[in-house]
């Protein structure tokens, strides 16, 4: 098993402190490639949970549902504040 203490330190430095892989590698006296491998290992082993907080007006998921439902090559939604609730009501 990988060194969990080192991985958790790298995760904190990368995701919380926003340090680059190169800076982390220099601080920990390891290679940047090793830092990258630990980050990939952590993601692959569900040690990291990625969540997107997309601002209002970005309708990727809804566009994708419409593309699938209506067999469209591409769909773009242009929101209108008057009917914003209707945009999410497709069945």
Biopython code that builds the backbone (N, CA, C, O; Angstrom):
import numpy as np
from Bio.PDB.StructureBuilder import StructureBuilder

atoms = [
    (1, "UNK", "N", (0.841, -1.189, 0.000)),
    (1, "UNK", "CA", (0.000, 0.000, 0.000)),
    (1, "UNK", "C", (0.883, 1.248, 0.000)),
    (1, "UNK", "O", (1.974, 1.260, 0.569)),
    (2, "UNK", "N", (0.397, 2.264, -0.633)),
    (2, "UNK", "CA", (1.136, 3.523, -0.719)),
    (2, "UNK", "C", (1.222, 4.186, 0.650)),
    (2, "UNK", "O", (0.458, 3.861, 1.559)),
    (3, "UNK", "N", (2.147, 5.106, 0.783)),
    (3, "UNK", "CA", (2.347, 5.841, 2.026)),
    (3, "UNK", "C", (1.212, 6.859, 2.202)),
    (3, "UNK", "O", (1.242, 7.937, 1.608)),
    (4, "UNK", "N", (0.220, 6.511, 3.015)),
    (4, "UNK", "CA", (-0.975, 7.352, 3.170)),
    (4, "UNK", "C", (-0.661, 8.711, 3.782)),
    (4, "UNK", "O", (-1.302, 9.706, 3.444)),
    (5, "UNK", "N", (0.315, 8.761, 4.673)),
    (5, "UNK", "CA", (0.676, 10.035, 5.281)),
    (5, "UNK", "C", (1.243, 10.995, 4.233)),
    (5, "UNK", "O", (0.900, 12.177, 4.212)),
    (6, "UNK", "N", (2.106, 10.480, 3.374)),
    (6, "UNK", "CA", (2.683, 11.301, 2.310)),
    (6, "UNK", "C", (1.606, 11.717, 1.312)),
    (6, "UNK", "O", (1.578, 12.865, 0.867)),
    (7, "UNK", "N", (0.731, 10.797, 0.965)),
    (7, "UNK", "CA", (-0.352, 11.114, 0.025)),
    (7, "UNK", "C", (-1.252, 12.202, 0.604)),
    (7, "UNK", "O", (-1.597, 13.152, -0.099)),
    (8, "UNK", "N", (-1.633, 12.079, 1.857)),
    (8, "UNK", "CA", (-2.526, 13.082, 2.449)),
    (8, "UNK", "C", (-1.832, 14.447, 2.511)),
    (8, "UNK", "O", (-2.482, 15.479, 2.348)),
    (9, "UNK", "N", (-0.544, 14.454, 2.742)),
    (9, "UNK", "CA", (0.204, 15.709, 2.758)),
    (9, "UNK", "C", (0.213, 16.339, 1.358)),
    (9, "UNK", "O", (0.008, 17.543, 1.209)),
    (10, "UNK", "N", (0.450, 15.518, 0.352)),
    (10, "UNK", "CA", (0.445, 16.005, -1.034)),
    (10, "UNK", "C", (-0.936, 16.519, -1.410)),
    (10, "UNK", "O", (-1.053, 17.565, -2.049)),
    (11, "UNK", "N", (-1.989, 15.794, -1.020)),
    (11, "UNK", "CA", (-3.358, 16.225, -1.345)),
    (11, "UNK", "C", (-3.676, 17.574, -0.709)),
    (11, "UNK", "O", (-4.261, 18.448, -1.348)),
    (12, "UNK", "N", (-3.288, 17.733, 0.549)),
    (12, "UNK", "CA", (-3.528, 19.017, 1.217)),
    (12, "UNK", "C", (-2.779, 20.144, 0.521)),
    (12, "UNK", "O", (-3.338, 21.215, 0.284)),
    (13, "UNK", "N", (-1.538, 19.907, 0.199)),
    (13, "UNK", "CA", (-0.721, 20.936, -0.442)),
    (13, "UNK", "C", (-1.269, 21.313, -1.828)),
    (13, "UNK", "O", (-1.265, 22.480, -2.218)),
    (14, "UNK", "N", (-1.732, 20.306, -2.546)),
    (14, "UNK", "CA", (-2.207, 20.525, -3.914)),
    (14, "UNK", "C", (-3.609, 21.137, -3.951)),
    (14, "UNK", "O", (-3.833, 22.147, -4.618)),
    (15, "UNK", "N", (-4.548, 20.519, -3.233)),
    (15, "UNK", "CA", (-5.941, 20.940, -3.324)),
    (15, "UNK", "C", (-6.319, 22.060, -2.359)),
    (15, "UNK", "O", (-7.188, 22.870, -2.685)),
    (16, "UNK", "N", (-5.713, 22.133, -1.211)),
    (16, "UNK", "CA", (-6.083, 23.149, -0.226)),
    (16, "UNK", "C", (-5.150, 24.352, -0.296)),
    (16, "UNK", "O", (-5.600, 25.498, -0.295)),
    (17, "UNK", "N", (-3.845, 24.082, -0.357)),
    (17, "UNK", "CA", (-2.882, 25.180, -0.410)),
    (17, "UNK", "C", (-2.651, 25.695, -1.827)),
    (17, "UNK", "O", (-1.994, 26.719, -2.016)),
    (18, "UNK", "N", (-3.190, 24.987, -2.829)),
    (18, "UNK", "CA", (-3.063, 25.367, -4.247)),
    (18, "UNK", "C", (-1.615, 25.476, -4.709)),
    (18, "UNK", "O", (-1.276, 26.355, -5.501)),
    (19, "UNK", "N", (-0.773, 24.593, -4.219)),
    (19, "UNK", "CA", (0.614, 24.573, -4.666)),
    (19, "UNK", "C", (0.718, 23.735, -5.933)),
    (19, "UNK", "O", (-0.045, 22.789, -6.125)),
    (20, "UNK", "N", (1.661, 24.085, -6.790)),
    (20, "UNK", "CA", (1.862, 23.306, -8.006)),
    (20, "UNK", "C", (2.591, 22.007, -7.673)),
    (20, "UNK", "O", (3.188, 21.867, -6.605)),
    (21, "UNK", "N", (2.531, 21.075, -8.596)),
    (21, "UNK", "CA", (3.223, 19.808, -8.396)),
    (21, "UNK", "C", (4.726, 20.028, -8.236)),
    (21, "UNK", "O", (5.379, 19.347, -7.446)),
    (22, "UNK", "N", (5.265, 20.978, -8.986)),
    (22, "UNK", "CA", (6.696, 21.275, -8.901)),
    (22, "UNK", "C", (7.072, 21.819, -7.533)),
    (22, "UNK", "O", (8.080, 21.405, -6.959)),
    (23, "UNK", "N", (6.275, 22.740, -7.004)),
    (23, "UNK", "CA", (6.547, 23.311, -5.682)),
    (23, "UNK", "C", (6.453, 22.225, -4.614)),
    (23, "UNK", "O", (7.293, 22.156, -3.717)),
    (24, "UNK", "N", (5.434, 21.383, -4.713)),
    (24, "UNK", "CA", (5.269, 20.286, -3.753)),
    (24, "UNK", "C", (6.484, 19.361, -3.810)),
    (24, "UNK", "O", (7.036, 18.977, -2.779)),
    (25, "UNK", "N", (6.887, 19.013, -5.016)),
    (25, "UNK", "CA", (8.040, 18.125, -5.186)),
    (25, "UNK", "C", (9.282, 18.724, -4.539)),
    (25, "UNK", "O", (10.029, 18.027, -3.852)),
    (26, "UNK", "N", (9.499, 20.012, -4.758)),
    (26, "UNK", "CA", (10.670, 20.671, -4.169)),
    (26, "UNK", "C", (10.595, 20.687, -2.643)),
    (26, "UNK", "O", (11.595, 20.437, -1.970)),
    (27, "UNK", "N", (9.414, 20.979, -2.094)),
    (27, "UNK", "CA", (9.259, 21.036, -0.638)),
    (27, "UNK", "C", (9.455, 19.671, 0.015)),
    (27, "UNK", "O", (9.965, 19.577, 1.131)),
    (28, "UNK", "N", (9.044, 18.610, -0.692)),
    (28, "UNK", "CA", (9.122, 17.264, -0.127)),
    (28, "UNK", "C", (10.356, 16.488, -0.594)),
    (28, "UNK", "O", (10.559, 15.333, -0.217)),
    (29, "UNK", "N", (11.167, 17.139, -1.414)),
    (29, "UNK", "CA", (12.391, 16.510, -1.951)),
    (29, "UNK", "C", (12.103, 15.201, -2.694)),
    (29, "UNK", "O", (12.799, 14.199, -2.528)),
    (30, "UNK", "N", (11.052, 15.247, -3.517)),
    (30, "UNK", "CA", (10.731, 14.110, -4.387)),
    (30, "UNK", "C", (10.540, 14.655, -5.797)),
    (30, "UNK", "O", (10.498, 15.870, -5.989)),
    (31, "UNK", "N", (10.424, 13.773, -6.784)),
    (31, "UNK", "CA", (10.257, 14.238, -8.161)),
    (31, "UNK", "C", (8.820, 14.712, -8.411)),
    (31, "UNK", "O", (7.890, 14.286, -7.725)),
    (32, "UNK", "N", (8.652, 15.588, -9.391)),
    (32, "UNK", "CA", (7.328, 16.059, -9.764)),
    (32, "UNK", "C", (6.501, 14.891, -10.294)),
    (32, "UNK", "O", (5.294, 14.830, -10.064)),
    (33, "UNK", "N", (7.135, 13.981, -10.990)),
    (33, "UNK", "CA", (6.444, 12.798, -11.514)),
    (33, "UNK", "C", (5.874, 11.961, -10.369)),
    (33, "UNK", "O", (4.770, 11.427, -10.474)),
    (34, "UNK", "N", (6.622, 11.852, -9.291)),
    (34, "UNK", "CA", (6.142, 11.090, -8.134)),
    (34, "UNK", "C", (4.916, 11.777, -7.516)),
    (34, "UNK", "O", (3.962, 11.111, -7.116)),
    (35, "UNK", "N", (4.951, 13.107, -7.442)),
    (35, "UNK", "CA", (3.791, 13.862, -6.947)),
    (35, "UNK", "C", (2.586, 13.578, -7.833)),
    (35, "UNK", "O", (1.499, 13.297, -7.329)),
    (36, "UNK", "N", (2.770, 13.650, -9.152)),
    (36, "UNK", "CA", (1.676, 13.393, -10.098)),
    (36, "UNK", "C", (1.128, 11.983, -9.925)),
    (36, "UNK", "O", (-0.086, 11.781, -9.963)),
    (37, "UNK", "N", (2.006, 11.012, -9.737)),
    (37, "UNK", "CA", (1.563, 9.618, -9.558)),
    (37, "UNK", "C", (0.751, 9.451, -8.281)),
    (37, "UNK", "O", (-0.245, 8.728, -8.262)),
    (38, "UNK", "N", (1.179, 10.124, -7.212)),
    (38, "UNK", "CA", (0.399, 10.058, -5.973)),
    (38, "UNK", "C", (-0.973, 10.705, -6.156)),
    (38, "UNK", "O", (-1.969, 10.199, -5.638)),
    (39, "UNK", "N", (-1.034, 11.810, -6.883)),
    (39, "UNK", "CA", (-2.324, 12.467, -7.140)),
    (39, "UNK", "C", (-3.240, 11.552, -7.956)),
    (39, "UNK", "O", (-4.427, 11.433, -7.654)),
    (40, "UNK", "N", (-2.692, 10.907, -8.987)),
    (40, "UNK", "CA", (-3.491, 9.956, -9.774)),
    (40, "UNK", "C", (-3.933, 8.775, -8.921)),
    (40, "UNK", "O", (-5.079, 8.334, -9.012)),
    (41, "UNK", "N", (-3.033, 8.265, -8.099)),
    (41, "UNK", "CA", (-3.360, 7.153, -7.211)),
    (41, "UNK", "C", (-4.523, 7.536, -6.286)),
    (41, "UNK", "O", (-5.456, 6.758, -6.092)),
    (42, "UNK", "N", (-4.451, 8.739, -5.723)),
    (42, "UNK", "CA", (-5.491, 9.201, -4.794)),
    (42, "UNK", "C", (-6.844, 9.307, -5.500)),
    (42, "UNK", "O", (-7.867, 8.913, -4.941)),
    (43, "UNK", "N", (-6.855, 9.836, -6.721)),
    (43, "UNK", "CA", (-8.119, 9.939, -7.469)),
    (43, "UNK", "C", (-8.660, 8.562, -7.818)),
    (43, "UNK", "O", (-9.851, 8.293, -7.663)),
    (44, "UNK", "N", (-7.764, 7.686, -8.297)),
    (44, "UNK", "CA", (-8.189, 6.335, -8.677)),
    (44, "UNK", "C", (-8.727, 5.537, -7.498)),
    (44, "UNK", "O", (-9.570, 4.658, -7.673)),
    (45, "UNK", "N", (-8.246, 5.838, -6.309)),
    (45, "UNK", "CA", (-8.668, 5.116, -5.104)),
    (45, "UNK", "C", (-9.684, 5.891, -4.271)),
    (45, "UNK", "O", (-9.853, 5.634, -3.079)),
    (46, "UNK", "N", (-10.347, 6.827, -4.905)),
    (46, "UNK", "CA", (-11.460, 7.577, -4.295)),
    (46, "UNK", "C", (-11.062, 8.331, -3.030)),
    (46, "UNK", "O", (-11.882, 8.519, -2.131)),
    (47, "UNK", "N", (-9.813, 8.757, -2.964)),
    (47, "UNK", "CA", (-9.362, 9.579, -1.842)),
    (47, "UNK", "C", (-9.677, 11.050, -2.092)),
    (47, "UNK", "O", (-9.597, 11.879, -1.186)),
    (48, "UNK", "N", (-10.036, 11.359, -3.336)),
    (48, "UNK", "CA", (-10.353, 12.723, -3.737)),
    (48, "UNK", "C", (-11.733, 12.715, -4.365)),
    (48, "UNK", "O", (-12.036, 11.861, -5.198)),
    (49, "UNK", "N", (-12.563, 13.652, -3.974)),
    (49, "UNK", "CA", (-13.906, 13.789, -4.529)),
    (49, "UNK", "C", (-13.957, 15.106, -5.293)),
    (49, "UNK", "O", (-13.845, 16.177, -4.696)),
    (50, "UNK", "N", (-14.125, 15.032, -6.608)),
    (50, "UNK", "CA", (-14.166, 16.235, -7.434)),
    (50, "UNK", "C", (-15.618, 16.640, -7.640)),
    (50, "UNK", "O", (-16.449, 15.828, -8.044)),
    (51, "UNK", "N", (-15.910, 17.893, -7.360)),
    (51, "UNK", "CA", (-17.271, 18.406, -7.524)),
    (51, "UNK", "C", (-17.182, 19.720, -8.277)),
    (51, "UNK", "O", (-16.374, 20.585, -7.938)),
    (52, "UNK", "N", (-18.008, 19.866, -9.295)),
    (52, "UNK", "CA", (-18.049, 21.100, -10.072)),
    (52, "UNK", "C", (-19.200, 21.959, -9.587)),
    (52, "UNK", "O", (-20.330, 21.483, -9.469)),
    (53, "UNK", "N", (-18.924, 23.193, -9.312)),
    (53, "UNK", "CA", (-19.954, 24.159, -8.947)),
    (53, "UNK", "C", (-20.063, 25.148, -10.095)),
    (53, "UNK", "O", (-19.395, 26.181, -10.126)),
    (54, "UNK", "N", (-20.926, 24.797, -11.034)),
    (54, "UNK", "CA", (-21.049, 25.588, -12.253)),
    (54, "UNK", "C", (-22.060, 26.698, -12.020)),
    (54, "UNK", "O", (-23.152, 26.445, -11.512)),
    (55, "UNK", "N", (-21.705, 27.930, -12.387)),
    (55, "UNK", "CA", (-22.610, 29.058, -12.165)),
    (55, "UNK", "C", (-23.855, 28.987, -13.058)),
    (55, "UNK", "O", (-23.868, 28.323, -14.094)),
    (56, "UNK", "N", (-24.890, 29.689, -12.619)),
    (56, "UNK", "CA", (-26.143, 29.767, -13.376)),
    (56, "UNK", "C", (-25.838, 30.216, -14.795)),
    (56, "UNK", "O", (-25.058, 31.145, -15.005)),
    (57, "UNK", "N", (-26.448, 29.562, -15.759)),
    (57, "UNK", "CA", (-26.238, 29.920, -17.147)),
    (57, "UNK", "C", (-25.422, 28.874, -17.881)),
    (57, "UNK", "O", (-25.328, 28.920, -19.108)),
    (58, "UNK", "N", (-24.835, 27.943, -17.168)),
    (58, "UNK", "CA", (-24.090, 26.874, -17.796)),
    (58, "UNK", "C", (-24.924, 25.608, -17.665)),
    (58, "UNK", "O", (-25.057, 25.059, -16.571)),
    (59, "UNK", "N", (-25.477, 25.153, -18.758)),
    (59, "UNK", "CA", (-26.456, 24.075, -18.739)),
    (59, "UNK", "C", (-25.944, 22.800, -19.404)),
    (59, "UNK", "O", (-26.677, 22.143, -20.143)),
    (60, "UNK", "N", (-24.686, 22.451, -19.140)),
    (60, "UNK", "CA", (-24.076, 21.280, -19.782)),
    (60, "UNK", "C", (-24.909, 20.018, -19.622)),
    (60, "UNK", "O", (-25.163, 19.312, -20.598)),
    (61, "UNK", "N", (-25.335, 19.733, -18.402)),
    (61, "UNK", "CA", (-26.076, 18.494, -18.154)),
    (61, "UNK", "C", (-27.416, 18.494, -18.884)),
    (61, "UNK", "O", (-27.790, 17.490, -19.492)),
    (62, "UNK", "N", (-28.131, 19.595, -18.830)),
    (62, "UNK", "CA", (-29.423, 19.690, -19.513)),
    (62, "UNK", "C", (-29.244, 19.617, -21.025)),
    (62, "UNK", "O", (-30.032, 18.965, -21.711)),
    (63, "UNK", "N", (-28.217, 20.278, -21.548)),
    (63, "UNK", "CA", (-27.941, 20.208, -22.988)),
    (63, "UNK", "C", (-27.654, 18.761, -23.399)),
    (63, "UNK", "O", (-28.128, 18.299, -24.437)),
    (64, "UNK", "N", (-26.880, 18.056, -22.582)),
    (64, "UNK", "CA", (-26.547, 16.664, -22.877)),
    (64, "UNK", "C", (-27.805, 15.789, -22.873)),
    (64, "UNK", "O", (-27.957, 14.920, -23.732)),
    (65, "UNK", "N", (-28.707, 16.015, -21.911)),
    (65, "UNK", "CA", (-29.956, 15.243, -21.861)),
    (65, "UNK", "C", (-30.805, 15.495, -23.107)),
    (65, "UNK", "O", (-31.385, 14.566, -23.668)),
    (66, "UNK", "N", (-30.875, 16.749, -23.533)),
    (66, "UNK", "CA", (-31.652, 17.083, -24.733)),
    (66, "UNK", "C", (-31.027, 16.462, -25.978)),
    (66, "UNK", "O", (-31.738, 15.967, -26.852)),
    (67, "UNK", "N", (-29.696, 16.487, -26.059)),
    (67, "UNK", "CA", (-29.007, 15.882, -27.203)),
    (67, "UNK", "C", (-29.321, 14.394, -27.295)),
    (67, "UNK", "O", (-29.558, 13.867, -28.382)),
    (68, "UNK", "N", (-29.320, 13.725, -26.152)),
    (68, "UNK", "CA", (-29.609, 12.285, -26.134)),
    (68, "UNK", "C", (-31.067, 12.023, -26.470)),
    (68, "UNK", "O", (-31.378, 11.179, -27.309)),
    (69, "UNK", "N", (-31.958, 12.754, -25.808)),
    (69, "UNK", "CA", (-33.397, 12.512, -25.987)),
    (69, "UNK", "C", (-33.855, 12.760, -27.422)),
    (69, "UNK", "O", (-34.670, 12.007, -27.955)),
    (70, "UNK", "N", (-33.332, 13.814, -28.047)),
    (70, "UNK", "CA", (-33.790, 14.198, -29.388)),
    (70, "UNK", "C", (-32.771, 13.885, -30.477)),
    (70, "UNK", "O", (-32.914, 14.342, -31.611)),
    (71, "UNK", "N", (-31.741, 13.107, -30.139)),
    (71, "UNK", "CA", (-30.718, 12.681, -31.099)),
    (71, "UNK", "C", (-30.103, 13.877, -31.834)),
    (71, "UNK", "O", (-29.988, 13.889, -33.060)),
    (72, "UNK", "N", (-29.716, 14.871, -31.049)),
    (72, "UNK", "CA", (-29.126, 16.089, -31.609)),
    (72, "UNK", "C", (-27.601, 15.985, -31.612)),
    (72, "UNK", "O", (-27.007, 15.381, -30.719)),
    (73, "UNK", "N", (-26.978, 16.582, -32.625)),
    (73, "UNK", "CA", (-25.516, 16.645, -32.641)),
    (73, "UNK", "C", (-25.006, 17.627, -31.596)),
    (73, "UNK", "O", (-23.990, 17.387, -30.944)),
    (74, "UNK", "N", (-25.721, 18.729, -31.446)),
    (74, "UNK", "CA", (-25.321, 19.732, -30.461)),
    (74, "UNK", "C", (-26.540, 20.548, -30.054)),
    (74, "UNK", "O", (-27.416, 20.846, -30.867)),
    (75, "UNK", "N", (-26.570, 20.898, -28.787)),
    (75, "UNK", "CA", (-27.667, 21.707, -28.246)),
    (75, "UNK", "C", (-27.057, 22.821, -27.402)),
    (75, "UNK", "O", (-26.161, 22.576, -26.594)),
    (76, "UNK", "N", (-27.538, 24.027, -27.588)),
    (76, "UNK", "CA", (-27.108, 25.167, -26.765)),
    (76, "UNK", "C", (-28.345, 25.818, -26.169)),
    (76, "UNK", "O", (-29.292, 26.151, -26.881)),
    (77, "UNK", "N", (-28.325, 25.994, -24.867)),
    (77, "UNK", "CA", (-29.437, 26.633, -24.180)),
    (77, "UNK", "C", (-29.047, 28.057, -23.850)),
    (77, "UNK", "O", (-27.982, 28.326, -23.295)),
    (78, "UNK", "N", (-29.938, 28.954, -24.207)),
    (78, "UNK", "CA", (-29.749, 30.362, -23.866)),
    (78, "UNK", "C", (-30.826, 30.693, -22.845)),
    (78, "UNK", "O", (-32.006, 30.760, -23.187)),
    (79, "UNK", "N", (-30.428, 30.903, -21.587)),
    (79, "UNK", "CA", (-31.428, 31.112, -20.540)),
    (79, "UNK", "C", (-32.116, 32.465, -20.632)),
    (79, "UNK", "O", (-31.563, 33.455, -21.112)),
    (80, "UNK", "N", (-33.329, 32.454, -20.156)),
    (80, "UNK", "CA", (-34.103, 33.674, -20.007)),
    (80, "UNK", "C", (-34.552, 33.704, -18.555)),
    (80, "UNK", "O", (-35.144, 32.736, -18.077)),
    (81, "UNK", "N", (-34.290, 34.771, -17.856)),
    (81, "UNK", "CA", (-34.636, 34.823, -16.444)),
    (81, "UNK", "C", (-36.133, 34.718, -16.205)),
    (81, "UNK", "O", (-36.564, 34.381, -15.102)),
    (82, "UNK", "N", (-36.920, 35.000, -17.219)),
    (82, "UNK", "CA", (-38.375, 34.905, -17.071)),
    (82, "UNK", "C", (-38.846, 33.454, -16.963)),
    (82, "UNK", "O", (-39.838, 33.174, -16.290)),
    (83, "UNK", "N", (-38.151, 32.543, -17.613)),
    (83, "UNK", "CA", (-38.628, 31.159, -17.610)),
    (83, "UNK", "C", (-37.541, 30.176, -17.176)),
    (83, "UNK", "O", (-37.483, 29.058, -17.687)),
    (84, "UNK", "N", (-36.700, 30.571, -16.261)),
    (84, "UNK", "CA", (-35.584, 29.736, -15.817)),
    (84, "UNK", "C", (-36.057, 28.395, -15.247)),
    (84, "UNK", "O", (-35.377, 27.386, -15.433)),
    (85, "UNK", "N", (-37.204, 28.356, -14.556)),
    (85, "UNK", "CA", (-37.712, 27.110, -13.992)),
    (85, "UNK", "C", (-38.145, 26.136, -15.091)),
    (85, "UNK", "O", (-38.000, 24.924, -14.928)),
    (86, "UNK", "N", (-38.663, 26.637, -16.185)),
    (86, "UNK", "CA", (-39.110, 25.783, -17.267)),
    (86, "UNK", "C", (-37.948, 25.064, -17.944)),
    (86, "UNK", "O", (-38.125, 23.973, -18.487)),
    (87, "UNK", "N", (-36.762, 25.668, -17.914)),
    (87, "UNK", "CA", (-35.601, 25.058, -18.562)),
    (87, "UNK", "C", (-35.247, 23.718, -17.947)),
    (87, "UNK", "O", (-34.750, 22.829, -18.640)),
    (88, "UNK", "N", (-35.495, 23.563, -16.659)),
    (88, "UNK", "CA", (-35.142, 22.329, -15.985)),
    (88, "UNK", "C", (-36.268, 21.307, -15.988)),
    (88, "UNK", "O", (-36.114, 20.226, -15.420)),
    (89, "UNK", "N", (-37.372, 21.618, -16.601)),
    (89, "UNK", "CA", (-38.537, 20.746, -16.548)),
    (89, "UNK", "C", (-38.742, 20.039, -17.875)),
    (89, "UNK", "O", (-39.726, 20.297, -18.568)),
    (90, "UNK", "N", (-37.802, 19.128, -18.246)),
    (90, "UNK", "CA", (-37.998, 18.312, -19.447)),
    (90, "UNK", "C", (-38.227, 16.881, -19.011)),
    (90, "UNK", "O", (-37.514, 16.373, -18.145)),
    (91, "UNK", "N", (-39.182, 16.244, -19.582)),
    (91, "UNK", "CA", (-39.455, 14.837, -19.238)),
    (91, "UNK", "C", (-39.596, 14.013, -20.464)),
    (91, "UNK", "O", (-39.827, 12.807, -20.375)),
]
sb = StructureBuilder()
sb.init_structure("model")
sb.init_model(0)
sb.init_chain("A")
sb.init_seg("    ")
for serial, (resi, resn, name, xyz) in enumerate(atoms, 1):
    if name == "N":
        sb.init_residue(resn, " ", resi, " ")
    sb.init_atom(name, np.array(xyz, "f"), 0.0, 1.0, " ", f" {name:<3s}", serial, name[0])
structure = sb.get_structure()
